[in-house]
């Protein structure tokens, strides 16, 4: 009779199991497929590419290489195009006709932005100025809630054009540009880094953002409070101390391709007559090694260029000196704002055409300089007098 009981109860048990499975499958499907809520947009002034726009309820569909929004208002797509400016082109923003949404990954916030990458290389200054500082300001300095957040860096095919999903820029995470940007996610367990490349396509098909921010925000980098906060954020991350130095030491940044100082050795030898001095080469150093290297100097001197960015990380009271080529059309004023915000600052301009060595196009801005030794010695001595002073506005144009 036991057999009879099993014979009659098995189909019923099976039906219960099937019903439970169907209920579970429905639950899972509902979790993945949800009603696509209406997207809304707002915008603010941006640093790059000019607008910092915010769109809610969007999906990055990697197989299409597009960012989709949901809004049936006939004017909304035009509003996105206007409000998001060049971001609209970079991220191939488009309207969807879907009513439900299936997400492989869901984030409360996503920040989609381009980084400087050109012919297999990047630029240390632009990574700081265009990307690291603005995003640090928004993510940390303003103390935003960064839980369940993704950073989505991309590379433009050309300036202000569509993002290149085939770029090799992110293949090696140890490249200096990746190490610079990744500090934003490494500093918080709640932030993921999702660089846009072919690997992202194979990892996720759809990435959903409850709120997406496109571009980088416009900020005031000349603010001393912000600059101190940013510098300490980087130094604390690398466990680098921030203490004044008691012994003077002068560093002269050596450049290798353009805007070089042609008589570096002569300058160093003359400075060594009254204080310790040495050339400083940042080439082939990691991000951390560059920040660590400048902790040895009370005066750091450099021709306008990417390496001088490291002067923001000098010890407190140390002096940063920017040198500018003859009649150069460069970003000297922007550098000056950054360096004045972090501490004592001096500036030197070459006013002697015969000491300028223009490049092959006859351009003095990108050419080399033979620095007048007497002027250089005077400049360094003035810098040494400012060490550990509170004068952040000092300026010398010799």
TORKOLKOL-110137 format. One record per residue (C-alpha): residue number from 1; residue in one letter; chain; x, y, z. Coordinates in steps of 0.05 Angstrom, whole numbers, plus 5000, padded with zeros to 4 digits. Example, Ala and Ser with C-alpha at 12.3 -4.5 7.8 and 13.67 -1.06 7.14 Angstrom:
// TORKOLKOL-110137
+-----+---------+--------+------+------+------+
| num | residuo | cadena |   xx |   yy |   zz |
+-----+---------+--------+------+------+------+
|   1 |       A |      A | 5246 | 4910 | 5156 |
|   2 |       S |      A | 5273 | 4979 | 5143 |
+-----+---------+--------+------+------+------+
This chain:
// TORKOLKOL-110137
+-----+---------+--------+------+------+------+
| num | residuo | cadena |   xx |   yy |   zz |
+-----+---------+--------+------+------+------+
|   1 |       X |      A | 5000 | 5000 | 5000 |
|   2 |       X |      A | 5060 | 5046 | 5009 |
|   3 |       X |      A | 5071 | 5042 | 4934 |
|   4 |       X |      A | 4999 | 5066 | 4924 |
|   5 |       X |      A | 5009 | 5126 | 4969 |
|   6 |       X |      A | 5072 | 5146 | 4932 |
|   7 |       X |      A | 5038 | 5137 | 4865 |
|   8 |       X |      A | 4982 | 5184 | 4884 |
|   9 |       X |      A | 5024 | 5236 | 4921 |
|  10 |       X |      A | 5082 | 5244 | 4871 |
|  11 |       X |      A | 5044 | 5282 | 4817 |
|  12 |       X |      A | 5017 | 5329 | 4870 |
|  13 |       X |      A | 5087 | 5341 | 4898 |
|  14 |       X |      A | 5113 | 5353 | 4828 |
|  15 |       X |      A | 5059 | 5403 | 4814 |
|  16 |       X |      A | 5077 | 5440 | 4878 |
|  17 |       X |      A | 5150 | 5441 | 4858 |
|  18 |       X |      A | 5134 | 5466 | 4788 |
|  19 |       X |      A | 5090 | 5521 | 4817 |
|  20 |       X |      A | 5144 | 5542 | 4865 |
|  21 |       X |      A | 5195 | 5544 | 4809 |
|  22 |       X |      A | 5150 | 5586 | 4765 |
|  23 |       X |      A | 5139 | 5634 | 4824 |
|  24 |       X |      A | 5215 | 5639 | 4835 |
|  25 |       X |      A | 5227 | 5650 | 4760 |
|  26 |       X |      A | 5174 | 5704 | 4758 |
|  27 |       X |      A | 5207 | 5737 | 4818 |
|  28 |       X |      A | 5276 | 5736 | 4786 |
|  29 |       X |      A | 5249 | 5762 | 4720 |
|  30 |       X |      A | 5213 | 5818 | 4756 |
|  31 |       X |      A | 5277 | 5836 | 4792 |
|  32 |       X |      A | 5315 | 5841 | 4726 |
|  33 |       X |      A | 5259 | 5871 | 4684 |
|  34 |       X |      A | 5226 | 5933 | 4714 |
|  35 |       X |      A | 5184 | 5990 | 4688 |
|  36 |       X |      A | 5230 | 6041 | 4657 |
|  37 |       X |      A | 5216 | 6105 | 4696 |
|  38 |       X |      A | 5214 | 6172 | 4660 |
|  39 |       X |      A | 5281 | 6208 | 4653 |
|  40 |       X |      A | 5291 | 6279 | 4676 |
|  41 |       X |      A | 5348 | 6326 | 4662 |
|  42 |       X |      A | 5384 | 6385 | 4694 |
|  43 |       X |      A | 5449 | 6420 | 4677 |
|  44 |       X |      A | 5503 | 6464 | 4706 |
|  45 |       X |      A | 5567 | 6496 | 4681 |
|  46 |       X |      A | 5620 | 6444 | 4667 |
|  47 |       X |      A | 5694 | 6444 | 4660 |
|  48 |       X |      A | 5700 | 6394 | 4603 |
|  49 |       X |      A | 5665 | 6390 | 4556 |
|  50 |       X |      A | 5631 | 6454 | 4578 |
|  51 |       X |      A | 5567 | 6427 | 4610 |
|  52 |       X |      A | 5558 | 6382 | 4670 |
|  53 |       X |      A | 5491 | 6349 | 4658 |
|  54 |       X |      A | 5449 | 6304 | 4702 |
|  55 |       X |      A | 5399 | 6253 | 4673 |
|  56 |       X |      A | 5358 | 6206 | 4715 |
|  57 |       X |      A | 5338 | 6134 | 4697 |
|  58 |       X |      A | 5387 | 6119 | 4640 |
|  59 |       X |      A | 5417 | 6056 | 4613 |
|  60 |       X |      A | 5486 | 6045 | 4582 |
|  61 |       X |      A | 5475 | 5990 | 4532 |
|  62 |       X |      A | 5544 | 5967 | 4515 |
|  63 |       X |      A | 5527 | 5926 | 4453 |
|  64 |       X |      A | 5497 | 5989 | 4422 |
|  65 |       X |      A | 5551 | 6034 | 4452 |
|  66 |       X |      A | 5497 | 6082 | 4470 |
|  67 |       X |      A | 5466 | 6115 | 4532 |
|  68 |       X |      A | 5390 | 6111 | 4531 |
|  69 |       X |      A | 5338 | 6154 | 4566 |
|  70 |       X |      A | 5263 | 6145 | 4572 |
|  71 |       X |      A | 5218 | 6205 | 4561 |
|  72 |       X |      A | 5161 | 6209 | 4512 |
|  73 |       X |      A | 5159 | 6285 | 4512 |
|  74 |       X |      A | 5171 | 6308 | 4441 |
|  75 |       X |      A | 5219 | 6364 | 4464 |
|  76 |       X |      A | 5259 | 6322 | 4512 |
|  77 |       X |      A | 5311 | 6296 | 4463 |
|  78 |       X |      A | 5325 | 6367 | 4439 |
|  79 |       X |      A | 5331 | 6389 | 4512 |
|  80 |       X |      A | 5382 | 6335 | 4524 |
|  81 |       X |      A | 5422 | 6355 | 4463 |
|  82 |       X |      A | 5423 | 6428 | 4486 |
|  83 |       X |      A | 5433 | 6416 | 4560 |
|  84 |       X |      A | 5487 | 6363 | 4554 |
|  85 |       X |      A | 5525 | 6399 | 4499 |
|  86 |       X |      A | 5583 | 6357 | 4473 |
|  87 |       X |      A | 5566 | 6301 | 4522 |
|  88 |       X |      A | 5507 | 6286 | 4477 |
|  89 |       X |      A | 5555 | 6267 | 4421 |
|  90 |       X |      A | 5608 | 6234 | 4463 |
|  91 |       X |      A | 5562 | 6185 | 4496 |
|  92 |       X |      A | 5514 | 6175 | 4436 |
|  93 |       X |      A | 5454 | 6193 | 4479 |
|  94 |       X |      A | 5388 | 6168 | 4449 |
|  95 |       X |      A | 5315 | 6157 | 4466 |
|  96 |       X |      A | 5287 | 6088 | 4477 |
|  97 |       X |      A | 5218 | 6063 | 4460 |
|  98 |       X |      A | 5223 | 6006 | 4510 |
|  99 |       X |      A | 5174 | 6006 | 4569 |
| 100 |       X |      A | 5213 | 5958 | 4613 |
| 101 |       X |      A | 5286 | 5955 | 4630 |
| 102 |       X |      A | 5331 | 5896 | 4643 |
| 103 |       X |      A | 5395 | 5912 | 4682 |
| 104 |       X |      A | 5458 | 5870 | 4690 |
| 105 |       X |      A | 5482 | 5921 | 4741 |
| 106 |       X |      A | 5446 | 5978 | 4776 |
| 107 |       X |      A | 5481 | 6039 | 4806 |
| 108 |       X |      A | 5450 | 6096 | 4845 |
| 109 |       X |      A | 5499 | 6144 | 4812 |
| 110 |       X |      A | 5545 | 6141 | 4752 |
| 111 |       X |      A | 5596 | 6192 | 4729 |
| 112 |       X |      A | 5613 | 6188 | 4655 |
| 113 |       X |      A | 5672 | 6230 | 4632 |
| 114 |       X |      A | 5729 | 6232 | 4581 |
| 115 |       X |      A | 5802 | 6231 | 4601 |
| 116 |       X |      A | 5860 | 6261 | 4563 |
| 117 |       X |      A | 5892 | 6207 | 4520 |
| 118 |       X |      A | 5929 | 6223 | 4456 |
| 119 |       X |      A | 5971 | 6177 | 4412 |
| 120 |       X |      A | 5982 | 6125 | 4466 |
| 121 |       X |      A | 5998 | 6174 | 4521 |
| 122 |       X |      A | 5966 | 6224 | 4568 |
| 123 |       X |      A | 5984 | 6289 | 4603 |
| 124 |       X |      A | 5995 | 6294 | 4678 |
| 125 |       X |      A | 5971 | 6367 | 4682 |
| 126 |       X |      A | 5906 | 6354 | 4644 |
| 127 |       X |      A | 5891 | 6292 | 4684 |
| 128 |       X |      A | 5894 | 6335 | 4747 |
| 129 |       X |      A | 5862 | 6398 | 4720 |
| 130 |       X |      A | 5808 | 6368 | 4676 |
| 131 |       X |      A | 5790 | 6305 | 4713 |
| 132 |       X |      A | 5819 | 6290 | 4782 |
| 133 |       X |      A | 5807 | 6358 | 4815 |
| 134 |       X |      A | 5736 | 6370 | 4789 |
| 135 |       X |      A | 5713 | 6299 | 4807 |
| 136 |       X |      A | 5747 | 6301 | 4875 |
| 137 |       X |      A | 5710 | 6366 | 4888 |
| 138 |       X |      A | 5643 | 6336 | 4871 |
| 139 |       X |      A | 5653 | 6266 | 4902 |
| 140 |       X |      A | 5692 | 6282 | 4965 |
| 141 |       X |      A | 5700 | 6356 | 4978 |
| 142 |       X |      A | 5625 | 6369 | 4974 |
| 143 |       X |      A | 5617 | 6305 | 5015 |
| 144 |       X |      A | 5567 | 6273 | 4968 |
| 145 |       X |      A | 5536 | 6206 | 4985 |
| 146 |       X |      A | 5578 | 6160 | 4941 |
| 147 |       X |      A | 5547 | 6093 | 4960 |
| 148 |       X |      A | 5535 | 6047 | 4900 |
| 149 |       X |      A | 5570 | 6094 | 4852 |
| 150 |       X |      A | 5607 | 6080 | 4787 |
| 151 |       X |      A | 5660 | 6121 | 4752 |
| 152 |       X |      A | 5659 | 6110 | 4677 |
| 153 |       X |      A | 5719 | 6141 | 4642 |
| 154 |       X |      A | 5724 | 6140 | 4567 |
| 155 |       X |      A | 5770 | 6165 | 4511 |
| 156 |       X |      A | 5746 | 6208 | 4453 |
| 157 |       X |      A | 5760 | 6184 | 4382 |
| 158 |       X |      A | 5778 | 6257 | 4370 |
| 159 |       X |      A | 5770 | 6318 | 4412 |
| 160 |       X |      A | 5696 | 6329 | 4427 |
| 161 |       X |      A | 5675 | 6269 | 4387 |
| 162 |       X |      A | 5645 | 6201 | 4403 |
| 163 |       X |      A | 5676 | 6156 | 4456 |
| 164 |       X |      A | 5723 | 6102 | 4429 |
| 165 |       X |      A | 5700 | 6035 | 4455 |
| 166 |       X |      A | 5761 | 6000 | 4425 |
| 167 |       X |      A | 5814 | 6043 | 4458 |
| 168 |       X |      A | 5875 | 6008 | 4489 |
| 169 |       X |      A | 5881 | 6064 | 4540 |
| 170 |       X |      A | 5854 | 6022 | 4597 |
| 171 |       X |      A | 5887 | 5956 | 4580 |
| 172 |       X |      A | 5944 | 5967 | 4630 |
| 173 |       X |      A | 5919 | 5991 | 4697 |
| 174 |       X |      A | 5989 | 6010 | 4718 |
| 175 |       X |      A | 5996 | 6065 | 4665 |
| 176 |       X |      A | 6003 | 6131 | 4701 |
| 177 |       X |      A | 5938 | 6160 | 4674 |
| 178 |       X |      A | 5899 | 6100 | 4701 |
| 179 |       X |      A | 5934 | 6105 | 4768 |
| 180 |       X |      A | 5918 | 6180 | 4773 |
| 181 |       X |      A | 5843 | 6171 | 4758 |
| 182 |       X |      A | 5835 | 6107 | 4799 |
| 183 |       X |      A | 5853 | 6143 | 4864 |
| 184 |       X |      A | 5781 | 6168 | 4862 |
| 185 |       X |      A | 5754 | 6097 | 4868 |
| 186 |       X |      A | 5811 | 6067 | 4909 |
| 187 |       X |      A | 5795 | 6116 | 4965 |
| 188 |       X |      A | 5724 | 6089 | 4974 |
| 189 |       X |      A | 5697 | 6018 | 4977 |
| 190 |       X |      A | 5630 | 6045 | 4951 |
| 191 |       X |      A | 5657 | 6068 | 4884 |
| 192 |       X |      A | 5670 | 6023 | 4824 |
| 193 |       X |      A | 5714 | 6040 | 4764 |
| 194 |       X |      A | 5684 | 6018 | 4697 |
| 195 |       X |      A | 5730 | 6042 | 4641 |
| 196 |       X |      A | 5697 | 6042 | 4572 |
| 197 |       X |      A | 5731 | 5990 | 4527 |
| 198 |       X |      A | 5716 | 5923 | 4496 |
| 199 |       X |      A | 5723 | 5889 | 4563 |
| 200 |       X |      A | 5663 | 5927 | 4589 |
| 201 |       X |      A | 5621 | 5900 | 4531 |
| 202 |       X |      A | 5639 | 5828 | 4549 |
| 203 |       X |      A | 5625 | 5840 | 4623 |
| 204 |       X |      A | 5558 | 5876 | 4621 |
| 205 |       X |      A | 5505 | 5885 | 4568 |
| 206 |       X |      A | 5463 | 5936 | 4606 |
| 207 |       X |      A | 5486 | 5981 | 4662 |
| 208 |       X |      A | 5431 | 6022 | 4694 |
| 209 |       X |      A | 5440 | 6088 | 4730 |
| 210 |       X |      A | 5386 | 6119 | 4773 |
| 211 |       X |      A | 5425 | 6184 | 4762 |
| 212 |       X |      A | 5480 | 6195 | 4712 |
| 213 |       X |      A | 5527 | 6255 | 4711 |
| 214 |       X |      A | 5562 | 6271 | 4646 |
| 215 |       X |      A | 5626 | 6311 | 4639 |
| 216 |       X |      A | 5664 | 6343 | 4696 |
| 217 |       X |      A | 5638 | 6401 | 4739 |
| 218 |       X |      A | 5666 | 6472 | 4737 |
| 219 |       X |      A | 5701 | 6488 | 4802 |
| 220 |       X |      A | 5744 | 6542 | 4835 |
| 221 |       X |      A | 5814 | 6511 | 4837 |
| 222 |       X |      A | 5844 | 6576 | 4865 |
| 223 |       X |      A | 5809 | 6566 | 4930 |
| 224 |       X |      A | 5861 | 6553 | 4985 |
| 225 |       X |      A | 5815 | 6511 | 5027 |
| 226 |       X |      A | 5798 | 6466 | 4969 |
| 227 |       X |      A | 5871 | 6459 | 4947 |
| 228 |       X |      A | 5893 | 6440 | 5017 |
| 229 |       X |      A | 5838 | 6388 | 5021 |
| 230 |       X |      A | 5856 | 6359 | 4953 |
| 231 |       X |      A | 5930 | 6355 | 4969 |
| 232 |       X |      A | 5917 | 6321 | 5035 |
| 233 |       X |      A | 5869 | 6272 | 5001 |
| 234 |       X |      A | 5925 | 6249 | 4954 |
| 235 |       X |      A | 5980 | 6249 | 5007 |
| 236 |       X |      A | 5938 | 6211 | 5057 |
| 237 |       X |      A | 5920 | 6160 | 5004 |
| 238 |       X |      A | 5995 | 6148 | 4992 |
| 239 |       X |      A | 6012 | 6154 | 5066 |
| 240 |       X |      A | 6058 | 6213 | 5052 |
| 241 |       X |      A | 6071 | 6262 | 5108 |
| 242 |       X |      A | 6058 | 6337 | 5102 |
| 243 |       X |      A | 6111 | 6371 | 5144 |
| 244 |       X |      A | 6154 | 6432 | 5136 |
| 245 |       X |      A | 6228 | 6423 | 5119 |
| 246 |       X |      A | 6283 | 6455 | 5161 |
| 247 |       X |      A | 6339 | 6447 | 5110 |
| 248 |       X |      A | 6338 | 6482 | 5043 |
| 249 |       X |      A | 6342 | 6443 | 4979 |
| 250 |       X |      A | 6327 | 6467 | 4908 |
| 251 |       X |      A | 6300 | 6422 | 4853 |
| 252 |       X |      A | 6301 | 6441 | 4779 |
| 253 |       X |      A | 6251 | 6400 | 4738 |
| 254 |       X |      A | 6283 | 6371 | 4676 |
| 255 |       X |      A | 6240 | 6367 | 4613 |
| 256 |       X |      A | 6256 | 6320 | 4555 |
| 257 |       X |      A | 6217 | 6342 | 4493 |
| 258 |       X |      A | 6197 | 6415 | 4490 |
| 259 |       X |      A | 6204 | 6478 | 4532 |
| 260 |       X |      A | 6271 | 6453 | 4556 |
| 261 |       X |      A | 6323 | 6492 | 4594 |
| 262 |       X |      A | 6386 | 6488 | 4551 |
| 263 |       X |      A | 6436 | 6507 | 4606 |
| 264 |       X |      A | 6410 | 6466 | 4664 |
| 265 |       X |      A | 6478 | 6442 | 4687 |
| 266 |       X |      A | 6505 | 6514 | 4689 |
| 267 |       X |      A | 6446 | 6537 | 4730 |
| 268 |       X |      A | 6452 | 6480 | 4780 |
| 269 |       X |      A | 6527 | 6491 | 4789 |
| 270 |       X |      A | 6515 | 6565 | 4804 |
| 271 |       X |      A | 6461 | 6550 | 4855 |
| 272 |       X |      A | 6505 | 6499 | 4890 |
| 273 |       X |      A | 6552 | 6556 | 4908 |
| 274 |       X |      A | 6504 | 6576 | 4963 |
| 275 |       X |      A | 6454 | 6519 | 4974 |
| 276 |       X |      A | 6439 | 6447 | 4958 |
| 277 |       X |      A | 6409 | 6437 | 4889 |
| 278 |       X |      A | 6396 | 6382 | 4838 |
| 279 |       X |      A | 6358 | 6367 | 4774 |
| 280 |       X |      A | 6293 | 6328 | 4781 |
| 281 |       X |      A | 6268 | 6279 | 4729 |
| 282 |       X |      A | 6196 | 6255 | 4734 |
| 283 |       X |      A | 6198 | 6212 | 4672 |
| 284 |       X |      A | 6183 | 6138 | 4686 |
| 285 |       X |      A | 6160 | 6153 | 4757 |
| 286 |       X |      A | 6092 | 6129 | 4782 |
| 287 |       X |      A | 6041 | 6177 | 4808 |
| 288 |       X |      A | 6059 | 6161 | 4880 |
| 289 |       X |      A | 6134 | 6166 | 4865 |
| 290 |       X |      A | 6125 | 6236 | 4836 |
| 291 |       X |      A | 6086 | 6261 | 4896 |
| 292 |       X |      A | 6138 | 6230 | 4942 |
| 293 |       X |      A | 6197 | 6259 | 4904 |
| 294 |       X |      A | 6177 | 6332 | 4915 |
| 295 |       X |      A | 6175 | 6324 | 4990 |
| 296 |       X |      A | 6251 | 6335 | 4991 |
| 297 |       X |      A | 6250 | 6407 | 4966 |
| 298 |       X |      A | 6239 | 6475 | 4997 |
| 299 |       X |      A | 6243 | 6507 | 4928 |
| 300 |       X |      A | 6218 | 6473 | 4865 |
| 301 |       X |      A | 6230 | 6506 | 4798 |
| 302 |       X |      A | 6203 | 6485 | 4731 |
| 303 |       X |      A | 6188 | 6511 | 4661 |
| 304 |       X |      A | 6113 | 6514 | 4646 |
| 305 |       X |      A | 6092 | 6443 | 4633 |
| 306 |       X |      A | 6061 | 6379 | 4661 |
| 307 |       X |      A | 6117 | 6363 | 4710 |
| 308 |       X |      A | 6106 | 6429 | 4747 |
| 309 |       X |      A | 6038 | 6402 | 4768 |
| 310 |       X |      A | 6075 | 6364 | 4823 |
| 311 |       X |      A | 6090 | 6431 | 4857 |
| 312 |       X |      A | 6020 | 6429 | 4888 |
| 313 |       X |      A | 6044 | 6371 | 4930 |
| 314 |       X |      A | 6105 | 6407 | 4959 |
| 315 |       X |      A | 6114 | 6408 | 5035 |
| 316 |       X |      A | 6079 | 6466 | 5070 |
| 317 |       X |      A | 6121 | 6529 | 5066 |
| 318 |       X |      A | 6159 | 6506 | 5005 |
| 319 |       X |      A | 6163 | 6553 | 4946 |
| 320 |       X |      A | 6139 | 6538 | 4875 |
| 321 |       X |      A | 6171 | 6576 | 4817 |
| 322 |       X |      A | 6142 | 6575 | 4747 |
| 323 |       X |      A | 6187 | 6594 | 4689 |
| 324 |       X |      A | 6155 | 6618 | 4624 |
| 325 |       X |      A | 6188 | 6619 | 4555 |
| 326 |       X |      A | 6196 | 6683 | 4513 |
| 327 |       X |      A | 6128 | 6712 | 4494 |
| 328 |       X |      A | 6097 | 6644 | 4506 |
| 329 |       X |      A | 6023 | 6632 | 4493 |
| 330 |       X |      A | 6015 | 6579 | 4547 |
| 331 |       X |      A | 5971 | 6566 | 4607 |
| 332 |       X |      A | 6017 | 6603 | 4655 |
| 333 |       X |      A | 5959 | 6640 | 4688 |
| 334 |       X |      A | 5922 | 6575 | 4704 |
| 335 |       X |      A | 5986 | 6545 | 4734 |
| 336 |       X |      A | 5995 | 6608 | 4775 |
| 337 |       X |      A | 5925 | 6602 | 4805 |
| 338 |       X |      A | 5938 | 6530 | 4826 |
| 339 |       X |      A | 6007 | 6543 | 4855 |
| 340 |       X |      A | 5987 | 6607 | 4892 |
| 341 |       X |      A | 5930 | 6569 | 4924 |
| 342 |       X |      A | 5977 | 6518 | 4954 |
| 343 |       X |      A | 6031 | 6564 | 4981 |
| 344 |       X |      A | 6088 | 6613 | 4967 |
| 345 |       X |      A | 6097 | 6626 | 4892 |
| 346 |       X |      A | 6144 | 6662 | 4844 |
| 347 |       X |      A | 6142 | 6670 | 4769 |
| 348 |       X |      A | 6196 | 6685 | 4718 |
| 349 |       X |      A | 6189 | 6704 | 4645 |
| 350 |       X |      A | 6244 | 6702 | 4594 |
| 351 |       X |      A | 6245 | 6772 | 4564 |
| 352 |       X |      A | 6306 | 6761 | 4519 |
| 353 |       X |      A | 6290 | 6738 | 4449 |
| 354 |       X |      A | 6363 | 6720 | 4435 |
| 355 |       X |      A | 6360 | 6670 | 4493 |
| 356 |       X |      A | 6299 | 6635 | 4463 |
| 357 |       X |      A | 6308 | 6574 | 4417 |
| 358 |       X |      A | 6242 | 6567 | 4378 |
| 359 |       X |      A | 6219 | 6500 | 4353 |
| 360 |       X |      A | 6221 | 6480 | 4279 |
| 361 |       X |      A | 6158 | 6520 | 4266 |
| 362 |       X |      A | 6189 | 6583 | 4295 |
| 363 |       X |      A | 6144 | 6579 | 4357 |
| 364 |       X |      A | 6176 | 6608 | 4420 |
| 365 |       X |      A | 6119 | 6580 | 4464 |
| 366 |       X |      A | 6141 | 6508 | 4450 |
| 367 |       X |      A | 6215 | 6524 | 4442 |
| 368 |       X |      A | 6273 | 6519 | 4490 |
| 369 |       X |      A | 6305 | 6571 | 4534 |
| 370 |       X |      A | 6376 | 6591 | 4553 |
| 371 |       X |      A | 6363 | 6620 | 4622 |
| 372 |       X |      A | 6402 | 6682 | 4642 |
| 373 |       X |      A | 6446 | 6657 | 4700 |
| 374 |       X |      A | 6446 | 6722 | 4739 |
| 375 |       X |      A | 6370 | 6727 | 4736 |
| 376 |       X |      A | 6363 | 6654 | 4757 |
| 377 |       X |      A | 6408 | 6662 | 4817 |
| 378 |       X |      A | 6369 | 6724 | 4839 |
| 379 |       X |      A | 6304 | 6686 | 4831 |
| 380 |       X |      A | 6327 | 6626 | 4872 |
| 381 |       X |      A | 6353 | 6671 | 4928 |
| 382 |       X |      A | 6286 | 6707 | 4929 |
| 383 |       X |      A | 6252 | 6639 | 4933 |
| 384 |       X |      A | 6295 | 6617 | 4992 |
| 385 |       X |      A | 6275 | 6680 | 5030 |
| 386 |       X |      A | 6202 | 6660 | 5022 |
| 387 |       X |      A | 6210 | 6589 | 5049 |
| 388 |       X |      A | 6162 | 6575 | 5107 |
| 389 |       X |      A | 6132 | 6644 | 5100 |
| 390 |       X |      A | 6058 | 6660 | 5095 |
| 391 |       X |      A | 6064 | 6703 | 5033 |
| 392 |       X |      A | 6024 | 6666 | 4980 |
| 393 |       X |      A | 6019 | 6724 | 4932 |
| 394 |       X |      A | 6092 | 6739 | 4920 |
| 395 |       X |      A | 6110 | 6746 | 4847 |
| 396 |       X |      A | 6174 | 6762 | 4810 |
| 397 |       X |      A | 6179 | 6774 | 4735 |
| 398 |       X |      A | 6252 | 6782 | 4719 |
+-----+---------+--------+------+------+------+
